[in-house]
Amino acid sequence: MMLGLGSIIGTGVFVSLGIGISMAGPTVLPAIALAGLVAMCNGLNSAQLAANHPVSGGT
């Protein structure tokens, strides 16, 4: 499972997480969770817009 996750996300996030924890300590984990929550809201919003306006083309 971790091989698939690593190929989707990339290894940079794991390396930067280690560097962040060594510099800022355990406060990095809530920051990562908050960033994940914001990214999830963005993704769900984009999915809802795509479902409401099913047209091809454009950006």
PyMOL Python script that loads the backbone (N, CA, C, O; Angstrom):
from pymol import cmd

cmd.read_pdbstr("""\
ATOM      1  N   MET A   1       0.821  -1.190   0.000  1.00  0.00           N
ATOM      2  CA  MET A   1       0.000   0.000   0.000  1.00  0.00           C
ATOM      3  C   MET A   1       0.868   1.258   0.000  1.00  0.00           C
ATOM      4  O   MET A   1       0.561   2.224  -0.699  1.00  0.00           O
ATOM      5  N   MET A   2       1.936   1.251   0.770  1.00  0.00           N
ATOM      6  CA  MET A   2       2.778   2.446   0.852  1.00  0.00           C
ATOM      7  C   MET A   2       3.492   2.721  -0.469  1.00  0.00           C
ATOM      8  O   MET A   2       3.799   3.872  -0.780  1.00  0.00           O
ATOM      9  N   LEU A   3       3.759   1.670  -1.247  1.00  0.00           N
ATOM     10  CA  LEU A   3       4.372   1.890  -2.554  1.00  0.00           C
ATOM     11  C   LEU A   3       3.418   2.647  -3.468  1.00  0.00           C
ATOM     12  O   LEU A   3       3.830   3.557  -4.186  1.00  0.00           O
ATOM     13  N   GLY A   4       2.149   2.272  -3.441  1.00  0.00           N
ATOM     14  CA  GLY A   4       1.159   2.989  -4.240  1.00  0.00           C
ATOM     15  C   GLY A   4       0.969   4.410  -3.764  1.00  0.00           C
ATOM     16  O   GLY A   4       0.845   5.328  -4.575  1.00  0.00           O
ATOM     17  N   LEU A   5       0.944   4.602  -2.445  1.00  0.00           N
ATOM     18  CA  LEU A   5       0.791   5.949  -1.890  1.00  0.00           C
ATOM     19  C   LEU A   5       1.997   6.812  -2.230  1.00  0.00           C
ATOM     20  O   LEU A   5       1.847   7.991  -2.551  1.00  0.00           O
ATOM     21  N   GLY A   6       3.182   6.239  -2.163  1.00  0.00           N
ATOM     22  CA  GLY A   6       4.384   6.990  -2.498  1.00  0.00           C
ATOM     23  C   GLY A   6       4.446   7.372  -3.959  1.00  0.00           C
ATOM     24  O   GLY A   6       4.958   8.437  -4.307  1.00  0.00           O
ATOM     25  N   SER A   7       3.928   6.506  -4.818  1.00  0.00           N
ATOM     26  CA  SER A   7       3.964   6.845  -6.239  1.00  0.00           C
ATOM     27  C   SER A   7       2.905   7.877  -6.599  1.00  0.00           C
ATOM     28  O   SER A   7       3.073   8.624  -7.563  1.00  0.00           O
ATOM     29  N   ILE A   8       1.818   7.928  -5.837  1.00  0.00           N
ATOM     30  CA  ILE A   8       0.795   8.937  -6.097  1.00  0.00           C
ATOM     31  C   ILE A   8       1.235  10.293  -5.566  1.00  0.00           C
ATOM     32  O   ILE A   8       1.200  11.289  -6.288  1.00  0.00           O
ATOM     33  N   ILE A   9       1.646  10.331  -4.318  1.00  0.00           N
ATOM     34  CA  ILE A   9       1.995  11.599  -3.672  1.00  0.00           C
ATOM     35  C   ILE A   9       3.388  12.053  -4.083  1.00  0.00           C
ATOM     36  O   ILE A   9       3.595  13.236  -4.355  1.00  0.00           O
ATOM     37  N   GLY A  10       4.334  11.143  -4.130  1.00  0.00           N
ATOM     38  CA  GLY A  10       5.719  11.482  -4.389  1.00  0.00           C
ATOM     39  C   GLY A  10       6.515  11.429  -3.099  1.00  0.00           C
ATOM     40  O   GLY A  10       5.951  11.515  -2.008  1.00  0.00           O
ATOM     41  N   THR A  11       7.806  11.290  -3.225  1.00  0.00           N
ATOM     42  CA  THR A  11       8.627  11.132  -2.028  1.00  0.00           C
ATOM     43  C   THR A  11       8.953  12.456  -1.360  1.00  0.00           C
ATOM     44  O   THR A  11       9.380  12.467  -0.205  1.00  0.00           O
ATOM     45  N   GLY A  12       8.769  13.552  -2.040  1.00  0.00           N
ATOM     46  CA  GLY A  12       9.114  14.856  -1.471  1.00  0.00           C
ATOM     47  C   GLY A  12       8.339  15.184  -0.218  1.00  0.00           C
ATOM     48  O   GLY A  12       8.873  15.815   0.694  1.00  0.00           O
ATOM     49  N   VAL A  13       7.082  14.764  -0.157  1.00  0.00           N
ATOM     50  CA  VAL A  13       6.273  15.075   1.019  1.00  0.00           C
ATOM     51  C   VAL A  13       6.806  14.333   2.238  1.00  0.00           C
ATOM     52  O   VAL A  13       6.750  14.865   3.347  1.00  0.00           O
ATOM     53  N   PHE A  14       7.318  13.125   2.062  1.00  0.00           N
ATOM     54  CA  PHE A  14       7.845  12.379   3.192  1.00  0.00           C
ATOM     55  C   PHE A  14       9.172  12.955   3.666  1.00  0.00           C
ATOM     56  O   PHE A  14       9.437  12.999   4.867  1.00  0.00           O
ATOM     57  N   VAL A  15      10.001  13.393   2.736  1.00  0.00           N
ATOM     58  CA  VAL A  15      11.280  14.005   3.104  1.00  0.00           C
ATOM     59  C   VAL A  15      11.053  15.340   3.796  1.00  0.00           C
ATOM     60  O   VAL A  15      11.671  15.619   4.823  1.00  0.00           O
ATOM     61  N   SER A  16      10.180  16.160   3.248  1.00  0.00           N
ATOM     62  CA  SER A  16       9.935  17.471   3.853  1.00  0.00           C
ATOM     63  C   SER A  16       9.234  17.345   5.195  1.00  0.00           C
ATOM     64  O   SER A  16       9.408  18.206   6.058  1.00  0.00           O
ATOM     65  N   LEU A  17       8.447  16.298   5.393  1.00  0.00           N
ATOM     66  CA  LEU A  17       7.822  16.074   6.695  1.00  0.00           C
ATOM     67  C   LEU A  17       8.881  15.782   7.753  1.00  0.00           C
ATOM     68  O   LEU A  17       8.788  16.276   8.876  1.00  0.00           O
ATOM     69  N   GLY A  18       9.880  14.988   7.403  1.00  0.00           N
ATOM     70  CA  GLY A  18      10.966  14.705   8.343  1.00  0.00           C
ATOM     71  C   GLY A  18      11.776  15.943   8.672  1.00  0.00           C
ATOM     72  O   GLY A  18      12.156  16.151   9.824  1.00  0.00           O
ATOM     73  N   ILE A  19      12.042  16.759   7.679  1.00  0.00           N
ATOM     74  CA  ILE A  19      12.783  18.003   7.914  1.00  0.00           C
ATOM     75  C   ILE A  19      11.960  18.955   8.778  1.00  0.00           C
ATOM     76  O   ILE A  19      12.494  19.592   9.686  1.00  0.00           O
ATOM     77  N   GLY A  20      10.668  19.051   8.497  1.00  0.00           N
ATOM     78  CA  GLY A  20       9.801  19.929   9.281  1.00  0.00           C
ATOM     79  C   GLY A  20       9.696  19.501  10.729  1.00  0.00           C
ATOM     80  O   GLY A  20       9.698  20.342  11.628  1.00  0.00           O
ATOM     81  N   ILE A  21       9.603  18.199  10.965  1.00  0.00           N
ATOM     82  CA  ILE A  21       9.523  17.712  12.344  1.00  0.00           C
ATOM     83  C   ILE A  21      10.828  17.963  13.074  1.00  0.00           C
ATOM     84  O   ILE A  21      10.814  18.285  14.263  1.00  0.00           O
ATOM     85  N   SER A  22      11.957  17.824  12.389  1.00  0.00           N
ATOM     86  CA  SER A  22      13.230  18.084  13.061  1.00  0.00           C
ATOM     87  C   SER A  22      13.404  19.559  13.392  1.00  0.00           C
ATOM     88  O   SER A  22      14.089  19.894  14.358  1.00  0.00           O
ATOM     89  N   MET A  23      12.793  20.453  12.606  1.00  0.00           N
ATOM     90  CA  MET A  23      12.934  21.886  12.871  1.00  0.00           C
ATOM     91  C   MET A  23      11.875  22.417  13.827  1.00  0.00           C
ATOM     92  O   MET A  23      12.197  23.195  14.725  1.00  0.00           O
ATOM     93  N   ALA A  24      10.615  22.012  13.654  1.00  0.00           N
ATOM     94  CA  ALA A  24       9.524  22.604  14.430  1.00  0.00           C
ATOM     95  C   ALA A  24       8.961  21.672  15.488  1.00  0.00           C
ATOM     96  O   ALA A  24       8.192  22.107  16.346  1.00  0.00           O
ATOM     97  N   GLY A  25       9.323  20.419  15.444  1.00  0.00           N
ATOM     98  CA  GLY A  25       8.825  19.486  16.440  1.00  0.00           C
ATOM     99  C   GLY A  25       7.444  18.954  16.084  1.00  0.00           C
ATOM    100  O   GLY A  25       7.046  18.953  14.919  1.00  0.00           O
ATOM    101  N   PRO A  26       6.723  18.505  17.095  1.00  0.00           N
ATOM    102  CA  PRO A  26       5.434  17.844  16.836  1.00  0.00           C
ATOM    103  C   PRO A  26       4.314  18.781  16.390  1.00  0.00           C
ATOM    104  O   PRO A  26       3.225  18.312  16.059  1.00  0.00           O
ATOM    105  N   THR A  27       4.549  20.078  16.374  1.00  0.00           N
ATOM    106  CA  THR A  27       3.501  20.997  15.908  1.00  0.00           C
ATOM    107  C   THR A  27       3.307  20.929  14.396  1.00  0.00           C
ATOM    108  O   THR A  27       2.363  21.511  13.862  1.00  0.00           O
ATOM    109  N   VAL A  28       4.198  20.219  13.709  1.00  0.00           N
ATOM    110  CA  VAL A  28       4.067  20.068  12.265  1.00  0.00           C
ATOM    111  C   VAL A  28       2.866  19.180  11.930  1.00  0.00           C
ATOM    112  O   VAL A  28       2.199  19.400  10.919  1.00  0.00           O
ATOM    113  N   LEU A  29       2.594  18.199  12.754  1.00  0.00           N
ATOM    114  CA  LEU A  29       1.508  17.263  12.449  1.00  0.00           C
ATOM    115  C   LEU A  29       0.135  17.930  12.405  1.00  0.00           C
ATOM    116  O   LEU A  29      -0.619  17.656  11.471  1.00  0.00           O
ATOM    117  N   PRO A  30      -0.237  18.796  13.365  1.00  0.00           N
ATOM    118  CA  PRO A  30      -1.517  19.502  13.199  1.00  0.00           C
ATOM    119  C   PRO A  30      -1.532  20.435  11.986  1.00  0.00           C
ATOM    120  O   PRO A  30      -2.579  20.636  11.371  1.00  0.00           O
ATOM    121  N   ALA A  31      -0.384  20.999  11.647  1.00  0.00           N
ATOM    122  CA  ALA A  31      -0.317  21.863  10.465  1.00  0.00           C
ATOM    123  C   ALA A  31      -0.552  21.053   9.192  1.00  0.00           C
ATOM    124  O   ALA A  31      -1.233  21.518   8.277  1.00  0.00           O
ATOM    125  N   ILE A  32       0.003  19.854   9.130  1.00  0.00           N
ATOM    126  CA  ILE A  32      -0.220  18.980   7.977  1.00  0.00           C
ATOM    127  C   ILE A  32      -1.689  18.560   7.912  1.00  0.00           C
ATOM    128  O   ILE A  32      -2.272  18.491   6.830  1.00  0.00           O
ATOM    129  N   ALA A  33      -2.283  18.279   9.076  1.00  0.00           N
ATOM    130  CA  ALA A  33      -3.701  17.903   9.110  1.00  0.00           C
ATOM    131  C   ALA A  33      -4.581  19.056   8.645  1.00  0.00           C
ATOM    132  O   ALA A  33      -5.550  18.840   7.918  1.00  0.00           O
ATOM    133  N   LEU A  34      -4.256  20.272   9.054  1.00  0.00           N
ATOM    134  CA  LEU A  34      -5.020  21.441   8.615  1.00  0.00           C
ATOM    135  C   LEU A  34      -4.880  21.654   7.110  1.00  0.00           C
ATOM    136  O   LEU A  34      -5.857  21.966   6.430  1.00  0.00           O
ATOM    137  N   ALA A  35      -3.675  21.487   6.597  1.00  0.00           N
ATOM    138  CA  ALA A  35      -3.469  21.621   5.152  1.00  0.00           C
ATOM    139  C   ALA A  35      -4.233  20.542   4.390  1.00  0.00           C
ATOM    140  O   ALA A  35      -4.765  20.802   3.311  1.00  0.00           O
ATOM    141  N   GLY A  36      -4.290  19.341   4.944  1.00  0.00           N
ATOM    142  CA  GLY A  36      -5.065  18.273   4.320  1.00  0.00           C
ATOM    143  C   GLY A  36      -6.547  18.571   4.309  1.00  0.00           C
ATOM    144  O   GLY A  36      -7.239  18.262   3.339  1.00  0.00           O
ATOM    145  N   LEU A  37      -7.042  19.172   5.387  1.00  0.00           N
ATOM    146  CA  LEU A  37      -8.456  19.545   5.458  1.00  0.00           C
ATOM    147  C   LEU A  37      -8.795  20.609   4.412  1.00  0.00           C
ATOM    148  O   LEU A  37      -9.833  20.537   3.754  1.00  0.00           O
ATOM    149  N   VAL A  38      -7.917  21.585   4.269  1.00  0.00           N
ATOM    150  CA  VAL A  38      -8.133  22.630   3.260  1.00  0.00           C
ATOM    151  C   VAL A  38      -8.088  22.032   1.854  1.00  0.00           C
ATOM    152  O   VAL A  38      -8.896  22.397   1.000  1.00  0.00           O
ATOM    153  N   ALA A  39      -7.146  21.116   1.609  1.00  0.00           N
ATOM    154  CA  ALA A  39      -7.055  20.479   0.294  1.00  0.00           C
ATOM    155  C   ALA A  39      -8.282  19.618   0.011  1.00  0.00           C
ATOM    156  O   ALA A  39      -8.755  19.559  -1.123  1.00  0.00           O
ATOM    157  N   MET A  40      -8.800  18.946   1.053  1.00  0.00           N
ATOM    158  CA  MET A  40      -9.997  18.138   0.874  1.00  0.00           C
ATOM    159  C   MET A  40     -11.202  19.011   0.536  1.00  0.00           C
ATOM    160  O   MET A  40     -12.001  18.654  -0.330  1.00  0.00           O
ATOM    161  N   CYS A  41     -11.337  20.141   1.204  1.00  0.00           N
ATOM    162  CA  CYS A  41     -12.434  21.066   0.893  1.00  0.00           C
ATOM    163  C   CYS A  41     -12.328  21.580  -0.539  1.00  0.00           C
ATOM    164  O   CYS A  41     -13.335  21.700  -1.236  1.00  0.00           O
ATOM    165  N   ASN A  42     -11.117  21.881  -0.971  1.00  0.00           N
ATOM    166  CA  ASN A  42     -10.904  22.351  -2.335  1.00  0.00           C
ATOM    167  C   ASN A  42     -11.274  21.270  -3.346  1.00  0.00           C
ATOM    168  O   ASN A  42     -11.926  21.554  -4.351  1.00  0.00           O
ATOM    169  N   GLY A  43     -10.861  20.040  -3.086  1.00  0.00           N
ATOM    170  CA  GLY A  43     -11.174  18.946  -3.995  1.00  0.00           C
ATOM    171  C   GLY A  43     -12.659  18.650  -4.068  1.00  0.00           C
ATOM    172  O   GLY A  43     -13.195  18.416  -5.151  1.00  0.00           O
ATOM    173  N   LEU A  44     -13.331  18.657  -2.915  1.00  0.00           N
ATOM    174  CA  LEU A  44     -14.772  18.406  -2.908  1.00  0.00           C
ATOM    175  C   LEU A  44     -15.541  19.526  -3.604  1.00  0.00           C
ATOM    176  O   LEU A  44     -16.544  19.278  -4.274  1.00  0.00           O
ATOM    177  N   ASN A  45     -15.068  20.752  -3.441  1.00  0.00           N
ATOM    178  CA  ASN A  45     -15.702  21.885  -4.112  1.00  0.00           C
ATOM    179  C   ASN A  45     -15.553  21.770  -5.630  1.00  0.00           C
ATOM    180  O   ASN A  45     -16.505  22.015  -6.370  1.00  0.00           O
ATOM    181  N   SER A  46     -14.372  21.400  -6.083  1.00  0.00           N
ATOM    182  CA  SER A  46     -14.156  21.232  -7.522  1.00  0.00           C
ATOM    183  C   SER A  46     -14.996  20.089  -8.077  1.00  0.00           C
ATOM    184  O   SER A  46     -15.515  20.183  -9.190  1.00  0.00           O
ATOM    185  N   ALA A  47     -15.134  19.013  -7.314  1.00  0.00           N
ATOM    186  CA  ALA A  47     -15.953  17.887  -7.762  1.00  0.00           C
ATOM    187  C   ALA A  47     -17.424  18.279  -7.849  1.00  0.00           C
ATOM    188  O   ALA A  47     -18.122  17.868  -8.776  1.00  0.00           O
ATOM    189  N   GLN A  48     -17.895  19.066  -6.898  1.00  0.00           N
ATOM    190  CA  GLN A  48     -19.293  19.498  -6.927  1.00  0.00           C
ATOM    191  C   GLN A  48     -19.549  20.433  -8.107  1.00  0.00           C
ATOM    192  O   GLN A  48     -20.591  20.341  -8.755  1.00  0.00           O
ATOM    193  N   LEU A  49     -18.609  21.328  -8.388  1.00  0.00           N
ATOM    194  CA  LEU A  49     -18.759  22.206  -9.551  1.00  0.00           C
ATOM    195  C   LEU A  49     -18.778  21.411 -10.849  1.00  0.00           C
ATOM    196  O   LEU A  49     -19.557  21.712 -11.753  1.00  0.00           O
ATOM    197  N   ALA A  50     -17.924  20.397 -10.945  1.00  0.00           N
ATOM    198  CA  ALA A  50     -17.892  19.572 -12.152  1.00  0.00           C
ATOM    199  C   ALA A  50     -19.179  18.774 -12.306  1.00  0.00           C
ATOM    200  O   ALA A  50     -19.634  18.543 -13.426  1.00  0.00           O
ATOM    201  N   ALA A  51     -19.766  18.353 -11.199  1.00  0.00           N
ATOM    202  CA  ALA A  51     -21.023  17.601 -11.274  1.00  0.00           C
ATOM    203  C   ALA A  51     -22.187  18.511 -11.647  1.00  0.00           C
ATOM    204  O   ALA A  51     -23.110  18.078 -12.337  1.00  0.00           O
ATOM    205  N   ASN A  52     -22.159  19.749 -11.205  1.00  0.00           N
ATOM    206  CA  ASN A  52     -23.255  20.677 -11.493  1.00  0.00           C
ATOM    207  C   ASN A  52     -23.197  21.240 -12.907  1.00  0.00           C
ATOM    208  O   ASN A  52     -24.231  21.606 -13.464  1.00  0.00           O
ATOM    209  N   HIS A  53     -22.019  21.315 -13.489  1.00  0.00           N
ATOM    210  CA  HIS A  53     -21.845  21.895 -14.825  1.00  0.00           C
ATOM    211  C   HIS A  53     -21.112  20.903 -15.724  1.00  0.00           C
ATOM    212  O   HIS A  53     -19.926  21.088 -16.000  1.00  0.00           O
ATOM    213  N   PRO A  54     -21.787  19.864 -16.180  1.00  0.00           N
ATOM    214  CA  PRO A  54     -21.112  18.819 -16.974  1.00  0.00           C
ATOM    215  C   PRO A  54     -20.936  19.212 -18.442  1.00  0.00           C
ATOM    216  O   PRO A  54     -21.629  18.682 -19.311  1.00  0.00           O
ATOM    217  N   VAL A  55     -20.030  20.120 -18.718  1.00  0.00           N
ATOM    218  CA  VAL A  55     -19.717  20.508 -20.094  1.00  0.00           C
ATOM    219  C   VAL A  55     -18.244  20.224 -20.340  1.00  0.00           C
ATOM    220  O   VAL A  55     -17.436  20.264 -19.413  1.00  0.00           O
ATOM    221  N   SER A  56     -17.898  19.941 -21.580  1.00  0.00           N
ATOM    222  CA  SER A  56     -16.509  19.667 -21.898  1.00  0.00           C
ATOM    223  C   SER A  56     -15.811  20.944 -22.341  1.00  0.00           C
ATOM    224  O   SER A  56     -16.444  21.883 -22.823  1.00  0.00           O
ATOM    225  N   GLY A  57     -14.499  20.961 -22.170  1.00  0.00           N
ATOM    226  CA  GLY A  57     -13.699  22.105 -22.579  1.00  0.00           C
ATOM    227  C   GLY A  57     -13.553  23.122 -21.482  1.00  0.00           C
ATOM    228  O   GLY A  57     -14.193  23.025 -20.434  1.00  0.00           O
ATOM    229  N   GLY A  58     -12.714  24.093 -21.725  1.00  0.00           N
ATOM    230  CA  GLY A  58     -12.490  25.139 -20.729  1.00  0.00           C
ATOM    231  C   GLY A  58     -11.542  24.692 -19.639  1.00  0.00           C
ATOM    232  O   GLY A  58     -11.076  23.553 -19.612  1.00  0.00           O
ATOM    233  N   THR A  59     -11.275  25.606 -18.757  1.00  0.00           N
ATOM    234  CA  THR A  59     -10.400  25.275 -17.629  1.00  0.00           C
ATOM    235  C   THR A  59     -11.066  25.630 -16.331  1.00  0.00           C
ATOM    236  O   THR A  59     -10.487  25.427 -15.264  1.00  0.00           O
TER     237      THR A  59
END
""", "prot")
cmd.dss("prot")
cmd.show_as("cartoon", "prot")
cmd.util.cbc("prot")
cmd.orient("prot")
